[in-house]
Amino acid sequence: MEGRELPVGWAQATLAELIDRIEAGKNLRCIETPPLNGETGIVKVSAVSWGRFREEESKTVPPGVALDPETRIRQGDLLFSRANTIELVGACVMVESLSKDLRLSDKILRLVPSEEAVKPWIYRYLSSPRARKYLSETSSGNQLSMRNISQRVLMETPVPLAPLNEQRRIAAKLDTTLAAVDACRQRLDGVAAILKRFRQAVLAAATSGELTREWREENSCDKLWQQTTIDQIAKVGTGSTPLRSNRAFYGSSGIPWITSAATSEELITSANEFVTEEGKAASRLRIYPEGTLLVAMYGEGKTRGQVSELGIAATINQACAAIHDPSETYLMPFIKIVLRANYLEMRDLAEGGNQPNLNLSKIKKFQIALPSKDELVEICDRVETFLALADQLEARLNSARKVVDRLTPALLAKAFRGELVPHDPEDEPASVLLERIRVSRQEDTASGKPKRRRRGNAQISITKSTALTNMSTRNNVQSNHLSAILKECGPLSAEALWSASQLEIDDFYAQLRDEEAQGFLHENRGDSPHSPRLLEPAA
């Protein structure tokens, strides 16, 4: 730990001292779609990002291609992304579940620890801010494209190592706390969805007349809404793209030139590109005034059908329709409300094959139900009030999200400073663990081959001393072994409880079933679907 004294009982190590080996697959030509039942896949770099293993991010190996069976990904594997963007290079995940036959690639590595018991510690540390900073700074490549981490750099990663028992207590605390953070994040995502539906509901009520139904009754307004089209109440135009090869048509300043990409902003107040007076004249571009509505006619994803407003006078390209100069000024805010409310309907009007587009005729003839002037003004005022309230709530939501996003790295940083759980002077020092790993490696080297055995679906390298020192069997524990741990540590996830139990995975689940049957412990599912599922002792 740079510039910081290690906690009592801890030791400074490198990943090379904790990792038995690194395994990788090959770069194969594959079918880009994920494998179906019975097919084999190779994971993409996008399969390993922060959070979870995304098995759907994989491609299919063509029939007949020979694969090394040792490259098969198994449940419980610790995977590491050695090549990715600057934000994701060095990302790692634990494979919690697996439904496909997937193999390692040359960019997604499997880290096999010298002792299985230190795997959770390695995983959590590689996810910590300190490790992220080290791996990001020591990666090589272009800052704007793919970054790479060499095996040498990876193995030299410094790792502060806590005593094994303290590692288990820290892992249990992190599992419980981070589960609560994830639940909070999911609740905030739920709020974001509610705000989106609220905005849609306001726009729909505004254009159907429901928003001002009581207002009409109170003001004895019985005027029927009149059907019209956009071109009957405003002018509609478009733009073009000056010849790109003529440098005289473009400049670093000049007349703002807006494309359909800018319609993702509700109000356009600046331009990324500018045309000269010469370019404007050559392409017969019109400068549209501030307040003009732009509708994206082309664009993949969400772009087509988006509506924005010019906050500056500007020219546009041919991918935008410009709605301007309404017959009455007060109509413009209502036209914007109608277009926003009918975003999906507008998209459905697009024509074409692989890339359907709107056209000026579709925009011009788009139908609008028009209320009386007084009701229209009332609608616009109410929509503005409701949407402003939604914007205020969204700003608070974004602030809360930033706080939650800082919690995970802050907790990890605190854990690896030794500040998350109390120290126990009776714990075996980490230096003894390191020495045991070193001796085990020497014994394996002298014998000519490592000792291996199966645990669940994963193949794990272990040593005789490790098995005797760190793992127990059901014959060696009390009938209330797991509930006793829960009474000492508090509620834990199944993974954290297994880590603290020192039992083989099969023995752990057998013990868990027995203790649940005897009423020693039970699972608490929480009050909502997003609550973490924790095991706790019976009252």
N, C-alpha and C positions, 0 to 999 in steps of 0.2 A: 504494500500500500504506500504509494508515493507520498513522501512528506508526512506520513502519519505512522505512529507507533502501533504495532500489532497488538490486539488484545491478548491478555494472559492466556497461554495455552495454544494460541494460534501459531501457524508457521507460514512462511512465504514459500510458494511453490511455483512451478510453471506447468502449463498444460501437459508438456511432455512427461512430467513426473506422474501425472494422473491418468493419462490416456495410454492404453495398451497398444492400440493401433487405430489407423484411420482407413476406412474402406470406401471405395468409389466404384462407379460403373463406367460405361463407355459412352461416347457421343455417337449415337446411331441415327440413321435416317429413319424417321417414323411417320406414321399417319397422324396428322395434327389433332384429330378428335380423340377424346378419352376412350379407353378400352371398354368394351361391353363384356357381358358374362362369358367367361372362358378365354378371354383375350388377356395378353400381358401388356403392361404399360411401362413407360419411362417417365419419371417425374420431371416436370419443368421447374425452372428456378422459382416461378410464382407459387409453387406448392409449399415452399417454406418461407413464411413471413411471420411477423410478430403476432402471436395469438394462438393459432392452431395449425395443424397439418391439413392442407387442402388437397385431398386425394383426387378431386375432380380436375385439378390443374395437372393433367398428365396427357401423354400422347401414346398412341398404340404402336406396338412393335409389329412389323409385318410378319406373317407366317413364315416359318422356316429359318428365322434368324436365331443362331445359337446364343444362349445367354448363360453366364456363370450363375449357378444357383446361389452362391454366396452373396450375390448383389441384391437378393430379394429383401424388400423392406418388411419388417415385422413389427407387431405391436410392442411398444416399449422402447423402440429405437430412439436414439438421440441423433437428429439430423441437423446438418449445418450447411448453410449456403455460402460457398466460397466465392461465388461470382454473382453479382447482382448490381442494382443501382447503388448510388452512394448512401441512400437511406436504408437499403435492405441488405447490403453486403454484410455477412457475418450473422445474419438472422439464424435462429435455431428454434427447433420445436421438439417436443416429445410426442411420438405417435401414440395417441390414446386409443384410437379405433381404426380399423382397416377393413374394407370390404372388397378391395380389388387386388389383383396380383400385380404389384408395382415393383420396379427395380430402381436402384440408384443410378444417377447419371454422373457424368464427369464433373458436374458443377454442384451436385448435392451429395455431401459426404455423410457417412455414418461414423460417429465418434464412439469407440468402444473403450470404456474406462477399465483401468486395472482392477478396480473393485466396484462391483455393482452398486454398493452402498453410497458411493460418492457421486453417482450419476445425477441425482436431483441437484446437488450442490453445483456441479459443473454447468448444468442447464441454466439454473437461476443466475449464476455469476456471469455467464456469457450474455445474458439478457440485461445485465446491470449497466447503468450509465458509464461506469469506469471502463468496463470491457468494451462497450460499444464505441467509446471514444478511441480506445487503443486500436481496435480492429479497423475502424474507419480511417484513422490517420495513417496506419501502416499498409492499407490496401493500395494497390497500384492501378493505373489506368486513367482514362479520360474522365474528368469531373462530370461531364455531361452525358456519358454513356455508361458502359459496363465497367465495374470495378472488380478487382480480383484480389484474393488473399492467398498467398503461397503457403504451402504446408509448413515451411520453416517458420514463417511469421506466426502462423496459428499455434505451433507447438511451443513457441517462445512466449506466448501470452502469459503474463504474470497472474497468479491466482492466490489470493489470501485464503488459507485453509484453516477452518475451525476444527476443534475436536469433533470426532464422529457423532457423539451423542448431542453435542450442541448443534451440529448440522441438522440433525433430525428435529430438534426443537424449533430451530429457525424455519425449516421446511414446513413444519406443521403450522407455525404462526403465519407464514406467508400464504400457505394454501387457504387458510381461513380468511385472512384479511383481504387477499386479492380476489377471492370469490365474492366478498362483499362489494369490492370496487367494481367488479364486472357486473354485478347485479344493479349497482347504481348507474353504471353506464347504459345498461339496457333500459332502465327506467327513463333516463334522459332521452334515449332514442325514441321511446314511446311518446314523450312530450313533443318531440319534433314532428312525429307523425300526426299527432293531434292538431298541432298548429297548421300543418299542411291541409288537413281536412277542414279546419276552421276557415281558412282563406277560401278554399273551394266552395264551402257552403255559403259564405257571404256573397261571393260572386254569383253563384247560382240563384240565391234568393233575390239578389239585386235585379237580375235580368228576367226573372219569372214574375216579378211583382210582389212576391211574398214579403220582401223586406219592408215594403211601404203599405202593406195591406191595412194595418190599423191607421196609418196616416191618412189614407184615402177616406176611411170611415169618419175619422175626426174632422176632416176638412171637406166632407161632402163632395169629394171628387169622383165623378162618375164617368169621366172621359175614358174612352177605350184606347188601348195602345194601337198605334198604326204601324202596319208592316211597310218597311222601306228597304232600300239597299244602300250600301256604303257610297256608291258613286252618285246617288241622288242627294246626299247630304254633305259630301266632301269630294275633293279631287284626289285622284290616285295616280301616282307615277312611279318611275323606277330610275335606275342609273345604269352605268356601264363601267367597264374596266379599260382605262387607257392602255395602249400597247406597252407591254412590260419591257420589251427590248429597247424602247426609246427612253433613255435616261433623262432626257429633257422634260419628260412628262411627270416625273416624281422628284420630290425633294424632302429634306429633313424638316422643313416647315412649309407653310403655305396654306392651301385650302384643305381642311379636314376631309378625309375620304373613308367612309364607314362601310364595313362588310357585314354579312349576316352573323358572323361570330360575335359581334358586339351586342346582339340582341339578347344575350344572356343577362345583361345588366338592365335593370328597370329604367334607369336614366343614364343616357350616354353623355358624358361631360368631357371626353377627350378622345383623340384618335391615335391609332398606331401608325397610320400612313397618311401622307399628304400628297396632293397633286398640285402642279404648277398651273398658272393661267393658260399656258400653252397646252397642257394636257387636258384641261377643262374644255378649252375651245375645240380641240381635235376630236374629243369624244362627245361633244355637245352635252356636257354634264350640267345639271341644274343644281343650284345651291338651295337646299330646303331649309326653311326657317326653324328656329327653336320652337319646340312644341309639336313638331311633326311626329307622327307615329310610324314606326318601322315594323313591318311584318317580314320575318324570314321566310322566303319562298323555297330556298334550297337548304340542304344540310342534313347530315347524318345524325343519328342519336336524337337528342331532344331539340335540336336547333330549329328544324322546320316547324313553322307555326308560332314561334316565339314572338312576343310583342314587346317593343321597347319605345322609349320616347327620346327624341333629341333634346339634349340640354344645351346644345350649341348649334349654330348654323353649319351645315355640312353637305357634302355630296355623298352619293352612295354607289354601290356596285349593282349589277343586274340581279343579284341574289336577294335583294330587298325590294319590298313594295313600300312606297311612301304615301301615307294618308295625310293630306294637308289642306289648308284653306277651307275649313268647313263653312257651310252656308250660314251657320250661327256659331259663335265662339263657344257658347256653353255646351255644344254637342260633343266637343272633342273628348272630355273626360269620360263621358258615357260610352262613346265608341271604344275607347280603350278598355273599359270594364267589360263590354260585350265580347271583345276579341280575346281577352284573358279568360273569360268564363267559358269560351268555346274553343279553347286550345286544341282539344282532341278532335272536335268536329272539323276544325280547320285543317288539321293534318290528314283527316280522312278524305278531304277533297283533292289531295295530291294525285297526280297521274304519272304514269311511267312504269318502267320495268324494275330493274334492280335498285334504282335511285329515283323514287317518285318525287315530283316537284309540284309546287303550286305555280300558278301563273296570274298575271294581272287581271285577266277576265274573271277568274274565281274570286279574287279579292274584291273587285268592283261589285260583283253581283251577290256578295255575301249578305244575307238578309238580317235585318235588325228590327226588333219590335220597339217602337219609339213611344214613350209615355208623354204626357203633357210637360210643358217646360217646368212648371212648379214641382211636379213629382220627380222629374229628371234631376233637378238641382238637389232635391231632398235625398234622392238615391245616392248621388255622388258624394254629398256631405257625409252620409252614414257610412258608405263604403270606406271613405278616407279615414273616418274615425276608427272603424273596426280594424282596418288593415294597419293603422298606426299602432293600435294596441297590440296586434300580433307581432309587429316589428319590435316593440319594446320587450315583449315576452321572449322573443327569439334572441334578442341581445343578452338578456339575463341567462337564457339557456346556454348560449355560446360561452358566457363567462363561467358558468357552472361546469361545462364540458372541459374547459381549459384547466380548471382546478382538479377535476377528476383525472384528466390525462397526466397531470403532474404527480398524482398519488403513487402510481406504480413505480416509476423510476425513483421517487423519494423513498419508498419503502425498501426497494432493493438496495439503494445506497446505504440506508441505515442498517440493513441486515448485514452487509459486508463490511461495515465498520464495527460490527459486534455490539450494536446498540439496540437490537430488536428484542432479545430475550436475555434473562439473567445468565451469568456465567456460573458454572458449577466447578469448584476446585477439585472435585473428585473425578471429573472427566479425564479420560486418557488424553494426553497432549497430542496435538496434530503431528508433532515431530515423530512420535512413535508410529503413527499411521503411515507417514512417508517412509520410514525405515522399513516397515513391514512390506510395503509395496516394492521397495528396492530389493529386499532379500528375496521376495517371491519371484521377481524377474530374474534374479541371478540363478535361482533354483530351476526355473523353467528353461533358461538358456543352457544350464549344465545338463539337464535331462534331454535336451534336444527338441522338445515339443511342449507346448502349453497344455495344461489340463483343462478340459472343457466338459460342460454338462448342460442339459436343457433346463430352462425355467420358462414355463409357459410356451410361447411360440418363438422366443428369442434364444439364440445361442450365445452363451456368456463365458468369457475366460475367467476362471477363478483359480485360487490356489488352496492347498489343503489348510494352510494356516488361516486364510480368510474364512473358509467355511466353518472352522472350529471356533474362531474368535467372534465373528460378526453375525452368524445366522443361527437360529434356533429351530427346533422341530416342536410339534405339538406335544410330544412326550416330555419335553423339558419345561413346559409352561403350565401355569395354573388354569383352572377352568374359566376363571374370570379375567384372564390375562389382558384382553383388549379393553374391557370396561374399566379395569384398574388404570390403564394408560389414560383413558378419557377423563376419569375423575381427577387425575393429576394435571392434564394439559388443557382440559375443557373440550368442547365440541370440535371434531376434526372431520375433514373429508376422508373418504375411503383411502385415497392415495396417501394422504398424510399419516393416517393411522397405520397403514401397511409399512410405511417407512419407519415409523417409531416402534413397530412390533418386533422387528428383527426376525420375522418368519418368512419362509419361502412363500411365494405367491399362492401356490395351491393350498399350503397349510393355513395361510392367512384367511382365505375365503372359507375354508372348512371350519376354522375356529370362529369366524364371524357368524356363519349360519348357526352354529351350535349355541353361541352366546345370545343371539337374537331369539332362538327357540326357547332358551331358558329364562328369557326376560331380563338378562343382564344389561342389555343396551338396545337402542332402537334408532331409527333414522328420522330426523326432523326435516320435513320438506318445506318448512317455512310457510308464510302467509300468502305468498304470491307465486306465480309460475316462475318468476325470475329469482326467487330466493335460492341461495346455495343449499344443496342437500348435504347435511352434516350428520355424523354419527355422534350420539351422546349417551352417557350412562343412564340407566333406568333410575327413576327417582326412588 
